[in-house]
Amino acid sequence: MANAIPAHNAGSVMTPDVDESAQATASDGAPADIKKLGEALREHVEVRSIAITGLFVLAAFYTLYFARAFVLPIVLAVLLDFVLSPVVRAMHRIRIPVPLGAAILVLSLVGALGFGVYELSGPAQTWVASAPASMKKVEAKLRVLRKPIDQVTKTADQVAEATSGGAKADQVEIKGPSLSSKLFGTTREIVTTLFEVIILTYFLLAAGDLFLQKLIKVLPQFRDKKKAVTIARETEASISTYLVTLSLINVGQGVAVMLAMFLIGMPNAPLWGVLAACFEFIPYIGAVIMISMLAFAGLVTFDTPGHALVPPLCYLAINFVQANIVSPFILGKRLTLNPVAIFIGLVFWLWIWGIPGAFIAVPLLAVFKIFCDHIETLSPIGEFLGK
């Protein structure tokens, strides 16, 4: 009689013998290898993310530089919208429709700007027309100070002529575009940009909260809608408050400069006040330009060099009080920008958009800082931009 088959082999001869009490053990090096692989993948992802961010930043710089004729009017219109939106809302509270209030505000702004340009164009033309005669007068007054410099220059020219054997090199003169073509070309560009800014500003003011409403409608969750409204309201309020305050401070400085120029006997005091208010939007460079212009005008107006230094010194005193006392007291530390960041931003926007970029460099930097302060992930950048 055949022997009985064991119970664990009762199935098939192809069934392997399995020890049910055995347990699987992983290799000792497996967890470490998986950890290293994860770290390598994470580093690879971070490097790719940094590279993509860098390419995006370079693309943005390229776009801002080469598309400045298109982007600059939009940026100016948005800044004006931040400044004028509170006024439109106040008019809406007294039952004036938003489109009508926007039209009244924009037309009033254009009228005031046109009236100011018309009133100041006469004194400006007088200064420009008398520039050659003024230069001769300034040179005559500074001739005493220039004697040592002229002597050194004359000696250097004699040495250069002696070393070159007395032979004069041929000079090639390259004629560029005429002054009239430059002037009329620039004027046409300025008028076109102003027209675009005025029209776009009106549409932005008349639209009101249209873009915010569309953003809320697109967001899927109620929590995101609420957060978007909060961020938009706080950011707009902070930006409009800062821009309005900055504009009022600059206008106040212009009024102070105008009064100071009137008291010391400088002609065309309103012109100097307007120039001081406008150039104050350009940090550092604007003050240097104003000091140079006032020094030149002082030399033309007054007889002695000591008296001619009074206008730039008065401007320096007013500018010092405004920058170190008035602005920090009114704006507060939260809205005070880092001087290093201001200088870097000024150089950047001057390079990107030229003189218009220099005028709006500080407002753009302040807008970016306020925006970063209201976004949690960008708050470190806002902290760096502040004092």
Contacts in CASP RR format, 6 or more apart in sequence:
PFRMAT RR
TARGET T0000
AUTHOR 0000-0000-0000
METHOD contacts of the structure
MODEL  1
MANAIPAHNAGSVMTPDVDESAQATASDGAPADIKKLGEALREHVEVRSI
AITGLFVLAAFYTLYFARAFVLPIVLAVLLDFVLSPVVRAMHRIRIPVPL
GAAILVLSLVGALGFGVYELSGPAQTWVASAPASMKKVEAKLRVLRKPID
QVTKTADQVAEATSGGAKADQVEIKGPSLSSKLFGTTREIVTTLFEVIIL
TYFLLAAGDLFLQKLIKVLPQFRDKKKAVTIARETEASISTYLVTLSLIN
VGQGVAVMLAMFLIGMPNAPLWGVLAACFEFIPYIGAVIMISMLAFAGLV
TFDTPGHALVPPLCYLAINFVQANIVSPFILGKRLTLNPVAIFIGLVFWL
WIWGIPGAFIAVPLLAVFKIFCDHIETLSPIGEFLGK
8 17 0 8 1.000
9 15 0 8 1.000
9 17 0 8 1.000
61 352 0 8 1.000
63 71 0 8 1.000
64 71 0 8 1.000
64 352 0 8 1.000
64 353 0 8 1.000
65 352 0 8 1.000
68 352 0 8 1.000
68 353 0 8 1.000
69 189 0 8 1.000
69 193 0 8 1.000
72 193 0 8 1.000
72 353 0 8 1.000
72 356 0 8 1.000
72 357 0 8 1.000
73 193 0 8 1.000
73 196 0 8 1.000
73 197 0 8 1.000
73 200 0 8 1.000
74 200 0 8 1.000
75 360 0 8 1.000
75 364 0 8 1.000
76 193 0 8 1.000
76 197 0 8 1.000
76 356 0 8 1.000
76 360 0 8 1.000
77 196 0 8 1.000
77 197 0 8 1.000
77 200 0 8 1.000
77 201 0 8 1.000
77 204 0 8 1.000
78 204 0 8 1.000
79 243 0 8 1.000
79 360 0 8 1.000
79 363 0 8 1.000
79 364 0 8 1.000
79 367 0 8 1.000
80 197 0 8 1.000
80 201 0 8 1.000
80 204 0 8 1.000
81 201 0 8 1.000
81 204 0 8 1.000
81 205 0 8 1.000
82 236 0 8 1.000
82 239 0 8 1.000
82 240 0 8 1.000
82 243 0 8 1.000
82 367 0 8 1.000
83 240 0 8 1.000
83 243 0 8 1.000
83 244 0 8 1.000
83 247 0 8 1.000
84 105 0 8 1.000
84 109 0 8 1.000
84 201 0 8 1.000
84 205 0 8 1.000
85 205 0 8 1.000
85 208 0 8 1.000
85 236 0 8 1.000
85 240 0 8 1.000
86 240 0 8 1.000
86 244 0 8 1.000
87 105 0 8 1.000
88 98 0 8 1.000
88 101 0 8 1.000
88 102 0 8 1.000
88 105 0 8 1.000
88 205 0 8 1.000
88 208 0 8 1.000
91 101 0 8 1.000
91 104 0 8 1.000
91 105 0 8 1.000
92 98 0 8 1.000
92 101 0 8 1.000
96 104 0 8 1.000
98 205 0 8 1.000
98 206 0 8 1.000
98 208 0 8 1.000
99 206 0 8 1.000
101 205 0 8 1.000
102 202 0 8 1.000
102 205 0 8 1.000
102 206 0 8 1.000
103 202 0 8 1.000
103 206 0 8 1.000
105 205 0 8 1.000
106 198 0 8 1.000
106 201 0 8 1.000
106 202 0 8 1.000
106 205 0 8 1.000
110 198 0 8 1.000
116 274 0 8 1.000
119 270 0 8 1.000
120 270 0 8 1.000
120 271 0 8 1.000
120 274 0 8 1.000
123 267 0 8 1.000
123 268 0 8 1.000
123 270 0 8 1.000
123 271 0 8 1.000
124 271 0 8 1.000
126 268 0 8 1.000
127 134 0 8 1.000
127 268 0 8 1.000
127 271 0 8 1.000
127 297 0 8 1.000
130 300 0 8 1.000
134 296 0 8 1.000
134 300 0 8 1.000
137 299 0 8 1.000
137 300 0 8 1.000
138 296 0 8 1.000
138 299 0 8 1.000
138 300 0 8 1.000
139 146 0 8 1.000
141 299 0 8 1.000
141 305 0 8 1.000
141 308 0 8 1.000
142 299 0 8 1.000
142 305 0 8 1.000
145 305 0 8 1.000
193 356 0 8 1.000
212 228 0 8 1.000
212 229 0 8 1.000
212 232 0 8 1.000
215 228 0 8 1.000
215 232 0 8 1.000
216 225 0 8 1.000
216 228 0 8 1.000
216 229 0 8 1.000
219 225 0 8 1.000
219 228 0 8 1.000
231 374 0 8 1.000
231 375 0 8 1.000
234 374 0 8 1.000
235 370 0 8 1.000
235 371 0 8 1.000
235 374 0 8 1.000
238 335 0 8 1.000
238 370 0 8 1.000
238 373 0 8 1.000
238 374 0 8 1.000
239 366 0 8 1.000
239 367 0 8 1.000
239 370 0 8 1.000
239 371 0 8 1.000
242 331 0 8 1.000
242 335 0 8 1.000
242 363 0 8 1.000
242 366 0 8 1.000
242 367 0 8 1.000
242 370 0 8 1.000
243 363 0 8 1.000
243 366 0 8 1.000
243 367 0 8 1.000
245 330 0 8 1.000
245 331 0 8 1.000
246 331 0 8 1.000
246 362 0 8 1.000
246 363 0 8 1.000
246 366 0 8 1.000
249 280 0 8 1.000
249 322 0 8 1.000
249 326 0 8 1.000
249 327 0 8 1.000
249 330 0 8 1.000
250 277 0 8 1.000
250 278 0 8 1.000
250 280 0 8 1.000
250 281 0 8 1.000
251 277 0 8 1.000
252 277 0 8 1.000
253 276 0 8 1.000
253 277 0 8 1.000
253 280 0 8 1.000
253 318 0 8 1.000
253 319 0 8 1.000
253 322 0 8 1.000
254 273 0 8 1.000
254 274 0 8 1.000
254 276 0 8 1.000
254 277 0 8 1.000
254 280 0 8 1.000
255 273 0 8 1.000
255 277 0 8 1.000
256 318 0 8 1.000
256 322 0 8 1.000
257 272 0 8 1.000
257 273 0 8 1.000
257 276 0 8 1.000
257 277 0 8 1.000
257 314 0 8 1.000
257 315 0 8 1.000
257 318 0 8 1.000
258 269 0 8 1.000
258 270 0 8 1.000
258 272 0 8 1.000
258 273 0 8 1.000
258 274 0 8 1.000
258 276 0 8 1.000
259 269 0 8 1.000
260 314 0 8 1.000
260 315 0 8 1.000
260 318 0 8 1.000
261 269 0 8 1.000
261 272 0 8 1.000
261 273 0 8 1.000
261 311 0 8 1.000
261 314 0 8 1.000
262 269 0 8 1.000
264 310 0 8 1.000
264 311 0 8 1.000
264 314 0 8 1.000
265 301 0 8 1.000
266 272 0 8 1.000
266 294 0 8 1.000
266 297 0 8 1.000
266 298 0 8 1.000
266 301 0 8 1.000
266 311 0 8 1.000
267 301 0 8 1.000
272 294 0 8 1.000
272 297 0 8 1.000
272 311 0 8 1.000
275 290 0 8 1.000
275 293 0 8 1.000
276 290 0 8 1.000
276 315 0 8 1.000
276 318 0 8 1.000
278 359 0 8 1.000
279 286 0 8 1.000
279 287 0 8 1.000
279 289 0 8 1.000
279 290 0 8 1.000
280 286 0 8 1.000
280 287 0 8 1.000
280 319 0 8 1.000
280 322 0 8 1.000
281 359 0 8 1.000
281 360 0 8 1.000
281 362 0 8 1.000
281 363 0 8 1.000
282 289 0 8 1.000
282 346 0 8 1.000
282 358 0 8 1.000
282 359 0 8 1.000
282 361 0 8 1.000
283 342 0 8 1.000
283 343 0 8 1.000
283 346 0 8 1.000
283 361 0 8 1.000
283 362 0 8 1.000
284 342 0 8 1.000
284 343 0 8 1.000
284 346 0 8 1.000
285 346 0 8 1.000
285 350 0 8 1.000
285 358 0 8 1.000
287 315 0 8 1.000
287 316 0 8 1.000
287 319 0 8 1.000
290 312 0 8 1.000
290 315 0 8 1.000
290 319 0 8 1.000
291 312 0 8 1.000
291 315 0 8 1.000
291 316 0 8 1.000
294 311 0 8 1.000
294 312 0 8 1.000
294 315 0 8 1.000
295 308 0 8 1.000
295 309 0 8 1.000
295 311 0 8 1.000
295 312 0 8 1.000
297 311 0 8 1.000
298 307 0 8 1.000
298 308 0 8 1.000
298 309 0 8 1.000
298 310 0 8 1.000
298 311 0 8 1.000
299 305 0 8 1.000
299 308 0 8 1.000
301 308 0 8 1.000
302 308 0 8 1.000
302 310 0 8 1.000
327 336 0 8 1.000
328 336 0 8 1.000
333 387 0 8 1.000
335 366 0 8 1.000
335 369 0 8 1.000
335 370 0 8 1.000
336 386 0 8 1.000
336 387 0 8 1.000
337 362 0 8 1.000
337 365 0 8 1.000
337 366 0 8 1.000
337 369 0 8 1.000
337 385 0 8 1.000
337 386 0 8 1.000
337 387 0 8 1.000
338 384 0 8 1.000
338 385 0 8 1.000
338 386 0 8 1.000
338 387 0 8 1.000
341 365 0 8 1.000
341 384 0 8 1.000
341 385 0 8 1.000
341 386 0 8 1.000
342 361 0 8 1.000
342 362 0 8 1.000
342 365 0 8 1.000
345 361 0 8 1.000
345 365 0 8 1.000
346 358 0 8 1.000
346 361 0 8 1.000
346 362 0 8 1.000
348 361 0 8 1.000
349 357 0 8 1.000
349 358 0 8 1.000
349 360 0 8 1.000
349 361 0 8 1.000
349 364 0 8 1.000
350 357 0 8 1.000
350 358 0 8 1.000
350 361 0 8 1.000
353 360 0 8 1.000
365 385 0 8 1.000
368 385 0 8 1.000
369 381 0 8 1.000
369 382 0 8 1.000
369 385 0 8 1.000
369 386 0 8 1.000
371 378 0 8 1.000
372 378 0 8 1.000
372 379 0 8 1.000
372 381 0 8 1.000
372 382 0 8 1.000
372 385 0 8 1.000
373 379 0 8 1.000
373 382 0 8 1.000
END
